[in-house]
Amino acid sequence: MLSVSELNEQAKTLLETTFSYVEVEGEISRLVRHGSGHWYFTLKDEKAAISAVIYKFNAAKLKFDVADGMKVALYGKISLYSPSGSYQFIATLIRPSGEGELELAFKQLKARLESEGLFDISRKKPLPKFPRKIALVTSKTSAALQDMLRIASQRWALAEIIIFDSLTQGETAPASLIRALKRAGASGADAIVLARGGEGAPASIISALRVADEKGYDVIVIARGGGSREDLWCFNDENLAREIYAARTPVISAVGHEIDYVISDFAADFRAPTPSAAMAALLPDAGELMQSIDRAVEAMDAAFMRVWERKFNALAMMRARFSQASLTQKIARKEQILLNLRQVLDAAVQTKLLKFENALKLARAAYAQQESFFAQISNFVRVQKDGKTVNLSELKPGDRIALSSVNVSKEAEIL
C-alpha cells in the first residue's frame, strides 16, 4: 500500500517523464508576480484551466509584458506539486499567440513611453544647419561608414570628416567605443555619429551618448546599417530611449532600412530612415544651395528690375509734367503777372496823380484869393488900447494907443 506522499511522488515522476516537453495555448488569468521573482498564474480556455509558473530566471528573459487576458503559448513541462497533490505547468518560455514576441514587446514599450510624453513633438530640438566638423565613431570596415562618407562628399565637401575606428560588437566594444568617443571629443567636432550594434550595445550606446552630450556637440547621430529584428533590438532599449529624451544635444536616430522602426527613432529629435539619410539630413546639399542662391539672385534681379521700372516710369511722368510746366513757361507766366501788376499800379498812380493835380489847382486858386485879400488889407491900420483893439470913436484926448499894419507898428497919443 502507498502513502499519500509516495503516490504523489510516483504521479509526479510519471507526469514529468510522459510530458517532458509540452506546448500549450491558452489565456492568462490571476497573474501574480511574487517577490521572489517567480510568476504564478492560471492558463485557461473555454472549458478548462491549469495552474502554471515561470521561474525568475526565465521570466527575466521575456521581452514583453505579460498581463491577464493575454492569449499566449507556453513551452515547458508538466509536474506535480507533491505537498498539495496539485499538478501544474512549469513554463520555460512564453510567446504571444498570433503575434511575434519582439513585435508585441515593441508595441508595448512604444505605447508606454508615448504615454509618458517621451515622443512629444513639442520637445524636439532643431538640427544645426551647417556643421563644419563631423566625427564618425564606428568600425572602419562597416558598410554604413562608406555610405555616409559617400553622401557627405556628394552633398557638402566643406565638412571635415574625422573617423575614429572602434569595435561595434563583442564584449570589448563598449570600452573601445568610449575611448574612440573621447578622442572624437578632443578633436572639437561639431557632430558625433555613433554607428554600432551587437551584444551589449544598449549599455555601450548609453555610455557613449552621455559622454557626447556632456561635450556639448551640435548634434549626435546614432546609426546602424540594416539587419534582422533581433540585430536591431538593442535600439529598442527603454533606458536608451530615456537617455535620448534627456539629452541636451539634438539626436538623430538612423537605424536599419527605411521600413525598420525602433524606439530610438521615436525618442530622437529626428528620425532618418538610413545612415545615409542621416548624413543627407545633417549636411546641406551644395547643389541645392547653389540653386537656392541662383534663385535668390534671380529674385533679386527681378525685384531690382521692378523697382527700376517703377522709378523710370515715375521719372517719365515727372518729365512729362515738367515739359507741360517748363521753366520758360513759368517765367512767362510770372512776367505776365508782373505786367498785370504794373498796369494796375500805373493806373493807381495815374489816379493818385490826377487827384493830386486837382487838389493842387484848388490850393493854388485859394492861395491866389488869399494873396489878393492880403494885398487889399496891407494898408489897413489896427488901433489897440491897452492891448485891445478899439474903434476910433472910443478914443479921447490923452489916450495912448498902438497903431499896426501889415508891415509896420507905431505908438501914438490922442491930442
C-alpha positions as CSV (number, residue, x, y, z in Angstrom):
1,M,0.0,0.0,0.0
2,L,1.3,3.5,-0.9
3,S,1.3,6.5,1.3
4,V,-0.1,9.8,0.0
5,S,3.4,11.2,-0.3
6,E,4.6,8.1,-2.3
7,L,1.6,8.3,-4.5
8,N,2.2,12.0,-5.3
9,E,5.9,11.4,-6.0
10,Q,5.1,8.5,-8.4
11,A,2.5,10.6,-10.1
12,K,5.0,13.5,-10.4
13,T,7.6,11.1,-11.9
14,L,5.0,9.8,-14.3
15,L,3.9,13.2,-15.4
16,E,7.4,14.6,-15.9
17,T,8.6,11.6,-17.9
18,T,5.4,11.4,-20.0
19,F,5.1,15.1,-20.6
20,S,8.8,16.1,-20.6
21,Y,8.2,18.9,-23.2
22,V,4.8,20.4,-23.8
23,E,3.4,23.3,-25.9
24,V,0.1,24.5,-24.8
25,E,-2.0,27.6,-25.7
26,G,-4.5,29.5,-23.6
27,E,-5.4,32.7,-21.8
28,I,-3.5,34.0,-18.8
29,S,-5.5,34.9,-15.7
30,R,-4.9,35.5,-12.0
31,L,-1.3,36.5,-12.7
32,V,0.8,37.1,-9.6
33,R,4.4,38.4,-9.7
34,H,5.9,37.1,-6.5
35,G,8.5,39.0,-4.6
36,S,11.0,36.1,-5.3
37,G,10.8,37.0,-9.0
38,H,8.6,33.9,-9.9
39,W,5.4,34.4,-11.7
40,Y,2.3,32.4,-10.8
41,F,-0.8,32.3,-13.0
42,T,-3.6,30.2,-14.4
43,L,-3.8,29.2,-18.1
44,K,-7.3,28.6,-19.3
45,D,-9.5,28.1,-22.3
46,E,-13.3,27.9,-22.7
47,K,-13.6,24.5,-20.9
48,A,-10.6,24.1,-18.5
49,A,-7.8,25.7,-16.6
50,I,-4.4,24.7,-15.3
51,S,-2.1,26.3,-12.7
52,A,1.3,27.5,-14.2
53,V,4.5,29.0,-13.0
54,I,7.5,30.6,-14.7
55,Y,10.6,30.9,-12.5
56,K,12.6,34.1,-12.0
57,F,15.5,33.2,-14.4
58,N,13.2,32.5,-17.3
59,A,10.8,35.4,-16.5
60,A,13.6,37.9,-16.7
61,K,14.3,36.8,-20.3
62,L,10.9,37.9,-21.6
63,K,10.9,41.0,-23.8
64,F,7.2,41.8,-23.5
65,D,4.9,42.5,-20.6
66,V,2.5,39.6,-19.6
67,A,-0.9,40.6,-18.4
68,D,-4.2,39.0,-17.5
69,G,-6.4,38.3,-20.6
70,M,-3.4,37.8,-22.9
71,K,-3.5,34.8,-25.2
72,V,-0.1,33.1,-25.1
73,A,1.7,29.9,-25.9
74,L,3.6,28.2,-23.1
75,Y,6.6,25.9,-23.6
76,G,7.7,23.7,-20.8
77,K,6.8,20.5,-18.9
78,I,4.0,19.1,-16.6
79,S,4.8,18.5,-13.0
80,L,3.1,17.8,-9.7
81,Y,3.4,19.8,-6.5
82,S,3.8,16.9,-4.0
83,P,2.7,18.7,-0.8
84,S,-0.8,19.6,-2.2
85,G,-1.1,16.9,-4.8
86,S,-1.9,19.5,-7.5
87,Y,-0.3,19.4,-10.9
88,Q,1.0,22.5,-12.7
89,F,2.6,23.6,-15.9
90,I,6.2,24.8,-15.4
91,A,6.9,27.2,-18.3
92,T,10.4,27.9,-19.6
93,L,9.2,30.2,-22.3
94,I,6.1,32.3,-23.0
95,R,5.3,33.6,-26.5
96,P,2.3,35.8,-27.5
97,S,-0.1,33.9,-29.7
98,G,-0.7,35.3,-33.2
99,E,1.9,38.0,-32.9
100,G,5.7,37.8,-32.5
101,E,7.3,38.3,-29.2
102,L,9.5,41.1,-30.3
103,E,6.7,42.8,-32.2
104,L,4.5,42.7,-29.1
105,A,7.3,43.9,-26.8
106,F,8.0,46.8,-29.3
107,K,4.3,47.9,-29.3
108,Q,4.0,47.7,-25.5
109,L,7.2,49.7,-24.9
110,K,6.2,52.3,-27.5
111,A,2.8,52.8,-26.1
112,R,4.1,53.1,-22.5
113,L,6.9,55.6,-23.4
114,E,4.5,57.6,-25.6
115,S,2.0,57.9,-22.8
116,E,4.8,59.4,-20.7
117,G,5.5,62.1,-23.3
118,L,8.9,60.8,-24.4
119,F,7.9,61.2,-28.1
120,D,6.2,64.6,-27.8
121,I,6.9,66.6,-30.9
122,S,7.0,69.9,-29.0
123,R,10.2,68.9,-27.2
124,K,12.1,68.0,-30.4
125,K,15.3,70.1,-30.8
126,P,16.2,71.6,-34.2
127,L,19.3,70.3,-36.1
128,P,22.3,72.6,-36.8
129,K,22.3,73.9,-40.4
130,F,26.0,73.9,-41.3
131,P,28.2,71.5,-39.2
132,R,31.8,72.0,-40.2
133,K,33.5,69.2,-38.4
134,I,31.9,65.7,-38.1
135,A,33.3,62.8,-36.1
136,L,32.3,59.2,-37.1
137,V,32.8,56.7,-34.3
138,T,32.4,53.3,-35.9
139,S,34.3,50.5,-37.4
140,K,36.4,51.4,-40.5
141,T,35.2,48.2,-42.2
142,S,31.5,48.9,-41.8
143,A,29.3,49.3,-44.9
144,A,27.4,52.1,-43.2
145,L,30.6,54.2,-42.9
146,Q,31.2,54.0,-46.7
147,D,27.7,55.1,-47.4
148,M,27.9,58.0,-45.0
149,L,31.3,59.1,-46.5
150,R,29.9,59.0,-50.0
151,I,26.8,61.1,-49.1
152,A,29.0,63.6,-47.2
153,S,31.3,64.1,-50.2
154,Q,28.4,64.5,-52.6
155,R,26.5,67.0,-50.5
156,W,28.9,69.2,-48.6
157,A,32.6,69.0,-49.4
158,L,33.3,71.7,-46.9
159,A,32.6,69.4,-44.0
160,E,35.6,67.8,-42.4
161,I,35.0,64.1,-41.7
162,I,37.1,62.5,-38.9
163,I,36.9,58.7,-38.5
164,F,37.6,57.2,-35.1
165,D,37.9,53.4,-35.5
166,S,36.1,51.4,-32.9
167,L,34.7,47.9,-32.3
168,T,31.0,47.8,-32.7
169,Q,30.3,44.3,-31.5
170,G,31.5,41.9,-28.8
171,E,32.4,42.2,-25.1
172,T,35.2,44.8,-25.7
173,A,33.1,47.0,-27.9
174,P,31.8,49.4,-25.1
175,A,35.2,50.3,-23.8
176,S,36.5,50.7,-27.4
177,L,33.7,53.0,-28.3
178,I,34.1,55.2,-25.3
179,R,37.8,55.6,-26.0
180,A,37.1,56.5,-29.6
181,L,34.4,58.9,-28.5
182,K,36.7,60.7,-26.1
183,R,39.3,61.1,-28.9
184,A,36.5,62.5,-31.1
185,G,35.6,64.9,-28.3
186,A,39.1,66.2,-28.2
187,S,39.0,66.9,-31.9
188,G,36.5,69.7,-31.5
189,A,33.9,68.1,-33.8
190,D,30.6,69.8,-34.4
191,A,28.7,66.4,-34.8
192,I,29.3,62.9,-33.5
193,V,28.0,59.9,-35.3
194,L,27.7,56.7,-33.2
195,A,27.4,53.6,-35.5
196,R,27.2,50.4,-33.6
197,G,25.2,47.3,-32.7
198,G,25.6,43.8,-31.4
199,E,25.7,42.3,-27.9
200,G,25.8,44.7,-25.0
201,A,25.1,47.5,-27.4
202,P,22.4,49.4,-25.3
203,A,24.8,50.0,-22.4
204,S,27.6,50.9,-24.8
205,I,25.4,53.4,-26.7
206,I,24.1,54.9,-23.5
207,S,27.6,55.5,-22.1
208,A,28.8,57.0,-25.4
209,L,25.7,59.1,-25.6
210,R,26.3,60.6,-22.2
211,V,29.9,61.4,-23.0
212,A,28.9,63.1,-26.3
213,D,26.1,65.1,-24.6
214,E,28.4,66.4,-21.9
215,K,30.9,67.6,-24.7
216,G,28.2,70.0,-26.0
217,Y,28.3,69.0,-29.7
218,D,25.9,70.5,-32.2
219,V,24.3,67.1,-32.9
220,I,24.6,63.4,-32.1
221,V,23.7,60.7,-34.7
222,I,23.0,57.1,-33.6
223,A,23.4,55.0,-36.7
224,R,23.5,51.3,-37.7
225,G,23.1,49.5,-41.0
226,G,20.3,47.1,-41.8
227,G,19.8,43.7,-40.1
228,S,17.2,41.4,-38.6
229,R,14.7,42.5,-35.9
230,E,17.0,40.8,-33.4
231,D,20.1,42.6,-34.7
232,L,18.4,45.9,-34.3
233,W,16.7,45.1,-30.9
234,C,19.4,47.0,-28.9
235,F,17.8,50.2,-30.2
236,N,14.5,49.3,-28.6
237,D,16.0,49.5,-25.2
238,E,13.9,51.6,-22.7
239,N,17.0,53.1,-20.9
240,L,18.4,54.2,-24.2
241,A,15.2,55.9,-25.1
242,R,15.2,57.8,-21.8
243,E,18.8,58.8,-22.3
244,I,18.0,60.2,-25.8
245,Y,15.0,62.1,-24.3
246,A,17.1,63.6,-21.6
247,A,20.0,64.6,-23.8
248,R,20.5,68.4,-24.2
249,T,22.1,67.8,-27.6
250,P,19.9,67.2,-30.7
251,V,19.9,63.4,-31.5
252,I,19.4,61.8,-34.9
253,S,18.3,58.1,-35.0
254,A,19.3,56.4,-38.2
255,V,18.9,52.6,-37.7
256,G,18.4,49.9,-40.3
257,H,16.5,50.5,-43.5
258,E,13.5,52.7,-44.3
259,I,11.0,50.0,-43.3
260,D,12.7,49.5,-39.9
261,Y,11.3,51.3,-36.9
262,V,12.9,51.2,-33.5
263,I,12.1,53.0,-30.2
264,S,15.1,55.3,-30.6
265,D,13.5,56.7,-33.8
266,F,10.6,58.0,-31.8
267,A,12.6,59.3,-28.8
268,A,15.2,61.1,-31.0
269,D,14.7,64.7,-32.3
270,F,14.9,63.5,-35.9
271,R,14.4,60.1,-37.5
272,A,16.5,59.2,-40.6
273,P,15.4,56.0,-42.4
274,T,19.1,55.1,-43.1
275,P,22.6,56.2,-42.0
276,S,23.0,57.7,-45.5
277,A,19.7,59.7,-45.0
278,A,21.1,60.9,-41.7
279,M,24.1,62.5,-43.4
280,A,21.7,63.9,-46.0
281,A,19.6,65.5,-43.3
282,L,22.7,66.7,-41.3
283,L,24.6,68.2,-44.2
284,P,23.3,70.8,-46.7
285,D,23.3,69.9,-50.4
286,A,25.8,72.1,-52.1
287,G,24.0,71.7,-55.4
288,E,20.6,72.7,-53.9
289,L,22.3,75.5,-52.0
290,M,23.8,76.9,-55.3
291,Q,20.4,76.5,-56.9
292,S,18.8,78.4,-54.0
293,I,21.5,81.1,-54.4
294,D,20.7,81.3,-58.1
295,R,17.0,81.6,-57.4
296,A,17.7,84.3,-54.8
297,V,19.9,86.2,-57.3
298,E,17.2,85.9,-60.0
299,A,14.6,87.1,-57.5
300,M,16.8,90.0,-56.5
301,D,17.3,90.8,-60.2
302,A,13.6,90.7,-60.9
303,A,12.9,92.8,-57.8
304,F,15.5,95.3,-59.0
305,M,14.0,95.5,-62.4
306,R,10.6,96.1,-60.9
307,V,11.9,98.9,-58.8
308,W,13.9,100.3,-61.7
309,E,10.8,100.2,-64.0
310,R,8.7,102.0,-61.3
311,K,11.4,104.7,-60.9
312,F,11.8,105.0,-64.6
313,N,8.0,105.4,-65.1
314,A,7.9,107.9,-62.3
315,L,10.8,109.9,-63.9
316,A,9.0,109.8,-67.2
317,M,5.8,111.2,-65.6
318,M,7.9,113.9,-63.9
319,R,9.5,114.8,-67.3
320,A,6.0,115.0,-68.8
321,R,4.8,117.3,-66.1
322,F,8.0,119.3,-66.4
323,S,7.5,119.7,-70.1
324,Q,3.9,120.9,-69.5
325,A,5.1,123.4,-67.0
326,S,8.7,124.3,-68.2
327,L,10.8,127.0,-66.7
328,T,10.3,129.3,-69.7
329,Q,6.6,128.9,-69.4
330,K,6.8,129.6,-65.6
331,I,8.9,132.7,-66.3
332,A,6.4,133.9,-68.9
333,R,3.5,133.4,-66.5
334,K,5.4,135.3,-63.8
335,E,6.2,138.1,-66.3
336,Q,2.6,138.4,-67.3
337,I,1.6,138.6,-63.6
338,L,4.2,141.3,-63.1
339,L,2.9,143.1,-66.2
340,N,-0.6,143.0,-64.9
341,L,0.5,144.2,-61.5
342,R,2.4,147.0,-63.2
343,Q,-0.6,148.1,-65.2
344,V,-2.7,148.1,-62.1
345,L,0.0,150.1,-60.3
346,D,0.3,152.6,-63.1
347,A,-3.5,153.1,-63.2
348,A,-3.5,153.6,-59.4
349,V,-0.6,156.1,-59.7
350,Q,-2.3,158.0,-62.5
351,T,-5.4,158.2,-60.5
352,K,-3.5,159.5,-57.5
353,L,-1.6,162.0,-59.6
354,L,-4.8,163.3,-61.2
355,K,-6.3,163.7,-57.8
356,F,-3.2,165.4,-56.5
357,E,-3.1,167.8,-59.6
358,N,-6.7,168.7,-59.0
359,A,-6.1,169.3,-55.3
360,L,-3.0,171.4,-56.2
361,K,-5.0,173.5,-58.6
362,L,-7.6,174.1,-55.9
363,A,-4.9,175.0,-53.5
364,R,-3.3,177.4,-55.9
365,A,-6.7,179.1,-56.6
366,A,-7.3,179.5,-52.8
367,Y,-3.8,180.8,-52.4
368,A,-4.4,183.4,-55.1
369,Q,-7.5,184.6,-53.4
370,Q,-5.6,184.9,-50.2
371,E,-2.9,186.9,-51.9
372,S,-5.5,189.3,-53.3
373,F,-7.1,189.7,-49.9
374,F,-3.8,190.3,-48.2
375,A,-2.9,192.9,-50.9
376,Q,-6.1,194.7,-50.2
377,I,-5.7,194.7,-46.4
378,S,-2.0,195.6,-46.5
379,N,-2.9,199.3,-46.0
380,F,-5.3,198.7,-43.1
381,V,-4.3,200.0,-39.6
382,R,-5.4,198.3,-36.4
383,V,-5.8,200.5,-33.3
384,Q,-5.2,198.9,-29.9
385,K,-5.5,200.4,-26.5
386,D,-4.2,198.5,-23.5
387,G,-3.6,195.5,-25.8
388,K,-7.2,195.5,-27.0
389,T,-8.5,196.5,-30.5
390,V,-10.7,199.6,-30.3
391,N,-12.7,201.9,-32.6
392,L,-11.6,205.4,-33.1
393,S,-14.9,206.7,-31.7
394,E,-14.0,205.2,-28.4
395,L,-10.8,207.2,-28.0
396,K,-10.5,210.5,-26.1
397,P,-7.7,213.0,-25.7
398,G,-4.7,211.8,-23.8
399,D,-5.2,208.0,-24.6
400,R,-2.0,206.1,-25.5
401,I,-2.6,203.8,-28.5
402,A,-0.7,201.3,-30.7
403,L,-1.1,201.5,-34.4
404,S,-0.1,198.5,-36.5
405,S,-0.4,197.5,-40.2
406,V,0.9,194.5,-42.1
407,N,4.4,196.0,-42.4
408,V,4.9,198.4,-39.5
409,S,3.8,199.2,-35.9
410,K,3.7,202.7,-34.2
411,E,2.6,204.2,-30.9
412,A,0.7,207.5,-30.6
413,E,-1.2,209.7,-28.2
414,I,-4.6,211.3,-28.8
415,L,-4.5,215.1,-28.6
